[in-house]
């Protein structure tokens, strides 16, 4: 009887244990005299976009990469003048890009309210680069998200008399140009219907803005306020909530207007004030990490905070997958990670770029 119970226990543990997927890691080769900068993006076709810096003059070139064509140097937009900084904000499944650039401030301006000056651009593989302007009376157009229709969302700044910055939402597309929804706060993504996820200026509430002018304010969940989310193409949201103490856990949820919040998983404890276990999300995948705690015998075990980090993917409707076979993880809460809907990941580290692709069936593109 005891042996049977033990076998049943092993079966139960095996059934409940997260599945694992082996990944292959590809280092993106860069031309001699260049190195990779931090911010990279990847679309669902596995096309990576980012910046590579020239070691001679320390200026960036934009590039795209895929397995079939290798790395292609896009240079810089023709309206960018030196000295400048530049980075990619998003890439859609048509290979269109959006990004931000600006002048490098001199030493006297560094750290002042005027030191961060930016402009935005849109790139189409067929038509090349176009600049995205700011709303009238505003400055620093900062683009954030791009859908497959070429529609862009971002925000501009307005400087109040007391030098307080106010962030105002804008939407843009190649056909009709810029539009002012008359909203302030922070923006999330823009979905294929042109709807935008908006976080208010106080950071306490989220709303969904629609192109017809409708603004739907989300209610608070029973577990607390929403931390962040991703707006899917139906107008629903997948996101996470950070429970208040004492549990201090992250809960992944789905939300729609009919059902409200419905919770999918409690995936991770918040590690500490330095980091957030969620690295990147889209409407199908959550890339996050868990910190494995060591067995510390009377405080004699030395411990590096990052050495115990284990990468995880939560797939909506499928549960948690353990990621194996990737390049050793360091600083997973940095901005150098991106994941597409098929589980392909990209990250930059030590001035190099790595694409991580799930092996076998997990690596095949989904419809």
N, C-alpha and C positions, 0 to 999 in steps of 0.2 A: 504493500500500500504506500509506504513512504517513497519507494522508488518511482511509482506511478505519479505521485504528487510532484516529485522533483522534475520528472520529464514534462509534466504539464506546465510547471513553472518556467522551464526553459523555453517551451513553445510559446508561452505568453510573452516572455521577454523578447523573443525573436520577432514575434508578430508586431509588438509595440515599438521595437527599436527603429529609429529612422533609417531609411534606405540610403545607400551611398552611390555616387556616380563618379567614375574616373574621368578625369579631364586630360586633354593634351594641351600643352602650353607652347605657343609659337611666339618667338621674339620677332618683333617687326624690325627688319633691317633698315637702317637709315644711311643716307649717303655719307661719305667720308667728310668730316668737318662739321657734322651736325650732331645734336643730341636732342632727346625728347623732353618736352615740357610736361607739366603736371596734368593739365585738363584734357581728357580724351572722352569721346562719345562713340557709341556703336549703334547701328540700326539693326532691324530684324533680318536683313540680308547679310549681316556680318561685315558691313563696311564700317571702318573705323575712321574717324576724323580727329585731327588734333593739330598741335603746333610742334615744330622742330626748330631748334635754335642754332644759328650759325656760330661756330666757335671763334670765327675771325672777328666779326663785328658785333656779335651778341644780339642780333635781330632775328625775329621769328619768321618762319615760312609756314603757311598752312599746308596740310597734306591730307590725303585720303589713302586708305589701304584696304585691299581685300585679297583673298587667297588666289584669285584668278589673275589679277593684274599687278599685284605687288603695290609698292608705294608710288604715288604720283604727287609731285610737288606742285601745289597750286599757286605758289608765290604769295603775294599780298594784294589786297584790293588796290586799284590804281589811284584811289583818292586818299590813301594812307601816306603820310609824309613822316620822315624821320625827325627826331628820335621817337619811337613809338613802342607800345606794348600791344599785344593782340591775343585773343583766345576764342575758341569755338564754344558756343553755348549749347547747340543741339544739331542733330542731323536727322532727317526724316527718311522714309523708305524709298523716296525718289532720288536720293542723293543730294537734296538741297541742304544748305547749311545756313545757320545764323551765328553771329558772333559779335564781339565787342572789341573796340580798339581805342587807343587814346595816346596822348603825348606823355612821355616820361617826365615827371616833374623834376625841376632842379632842386638843389639842396635847400634853398630858401623857402620853397613851396612845400616841401615834404612835411606831411603831418598836418597841414592846414585844411580847412574846410574846402578850399579850392584846389587841393592837390590832386584829387581824384576826378579827372575829366574824361568822359568816355563818349564814344559815338558807336553806332551799330551798323551792321551790314547784313545783307542777304546774298547768298550765292546759289545760282542754278547752273548745273553742268552744261546746259544749252546756251544760256544767255549771259553767263558770267556774273560779275559782282554788281550790286546796287546798294546805295547807302539808304538806311532807314533814319529819317529825321525825327526830331522831338516834337511834342505838342507845343503849340504856340504859348510863349511865356514860360516854358519849362526848359530844362537842360538835362544832360546825361541820359539819353535814351539807352536803357539797359535791357536787351532782349533776353528772354528766358526759355521759351518753348516754341516749337514749330510742329504743326501737324502735316499730314501727307497732302493736304490741299494747298500747302504753301502759306497758310495763315500763321501769323506770329503774334505772340503776346509778350509784353514787357512792361516796364514802368519808367517814368521820367521823374526828375526831381524839381521841386520848387523851393527856393530858399526864402524863408520868412524874414521879416525885419530883425528878429532876434537871432538869425542864422540857424534856426531850426529847420531841418530838412523834412519836407513832406513828399511822399512817394505816390505818384498818380499813375494808375493803370492806363495802358493804351493797347490797341490791337491794330494790326497792319496786314495787308496782303498785297501782292504784286499788281492786282487789277485796280483796286479802289484806294490804295494808299492807307493813311493813318486815320484812326477813329478814336474819339475820346468818350469812354463810357461814364465819365464823371464819378470815378471811384478812387479812393485812396487805400493804401495798404500794400500787401505783398502778394505776388502772383505765383500760382503753381503752374500746371500744364494747361494747354489748350487741346481739346479733343477734336475729332473729325467733324463734329457738328458746329464747331466754332465756339463752344462753351468753355468758360474759364473758371478754374478754381481760385478763389480769392480769400486771403487771410487779412482781417482788418488791421488797422494801424496799431491797435493795442495788443494784437496777437491773441485775442481771447475768443474769436469766433470766425467761422468759415462760411462762405456763401458761394453759390454757383451763379455766374453771370451768363446770360444767353444773348445771342445777337439781336433778338427782338426787344431787348431792353429789360427783360425779366431778371430780377435778382432774388434768388431763393436762399434764405438764411437757414443753415443747418441748426437743428436743435442739439442740445448737450446730451451726451449719452449717460447711462446710469453709472458708468465707470469713470466719468470725468470728461474733460474737454479733449477733443481730437488734437493730436500732436501734428500730424501731417498726413496728406493723402494724395492719391492719383485719380484724376477724373477719367472714367472710361468712356467709350464711344456711345453708350446708352444714356449717359448723364448720371450714372451711378458712381460711387467712390469706393476704392479700396484704400485702406490706410491703417494707421495704428494710433493707439491711445496709451499713454503712460499712466498706469495706475498711481494713485497717491499712496503714501505710506499707510500701512507697513509693508504691503506686498511689493511695491516698487517694480512692477512687471510691465512688459509691453504686450498689449493685446492687439492682434490683427483683426480687422473687421471689414465687412462689406456694408454699404449703405445705399438705399434707393428711396425714392419718395413714397413708394407703396409700403415697404416693410420697415423703413427706418434702419436703425443699426441692427445687424445680426453678426454675431461674433464667430470667428473661425478658429482662432488659436490663441493661446497664451504662450508665447515662444521664448521669452528670454527675460532674465533679470537685468536691470540697468546696472552697468558695472561700476561706474563712479562718475563724478562730475566732469571728468576730462573727456568723456566720449559717449557716443550714442550707438547702441548696438545695431541700429538700422543704417546700412551704408547707402543703399540705392533701391528704388522701387519703380515698377511700372504697374499696369493693371493686371499682370499675370504673375509676376515674380517679386519677391522681397529678398534682397541680398542682405544678410546680417551675420553677425558673429556672436559666439559665446566664448566666455573666458573660462577655461578649465582650471579649477582651483587645485593647487598642489596639496599633497599630504605633508604637512609641515610638522616634523617631530621636534616639539619644544622650541620652535623658532630656529632650528638649525639649518633649514633648507633655504638656500638662496633662491630668489625668484625674480625673474625679469617679467614685467607686466605683459609684454607682447608675446613672450615665448609660449604662452598657454592658449593663444587665440585659435579658435577653430571656426572655419567659414561654413555657413549654412545658407540654403536657399529654401524659402517657403513658397511653394507654388499654390496659387489659389485653387482650392478644390482638390488638391493632391497631397497636402501635408509637407513635412520637412525632408529635405535631402541633404546628406553630408557630402561636401565637396572634397574630392581626393585627387592627388597627383598634380597639384598646382605648385607654382613657384612659392617658396616660403613666405609667409605673410608677415609684413611689418606695417604698422600704422594704418590699420584698416579703416579708421574713421576719417582719413584724409579725403580730399576731393578727387583723388586719382582713380576712382572705381566707376564703372558703368556696366549695366547688364541689360541685354535685350529680352524680348518676350520668349525667346527660345533657349534661354539659359547661357548664351555666350557672354563672356565677361571680358573686359579690357581694363588694364590699369597701367599706370606709369610709376616706376620706382627706379632710383639710382640712375636717372637720365636715360632710361630705356623703357620701351613699351612692350607689354605682353598681352596676347590674345589667348583666352582660355576657352576651349571648345569641348563640350561633353562628347564622350566617345559613344559609338554605337547608335541605337535608335534615339537616344536623348539628344543627339547632335543633329537630327534631321529637322528641317524647318517645318513648323506647323502651319496649317492653313489659317 
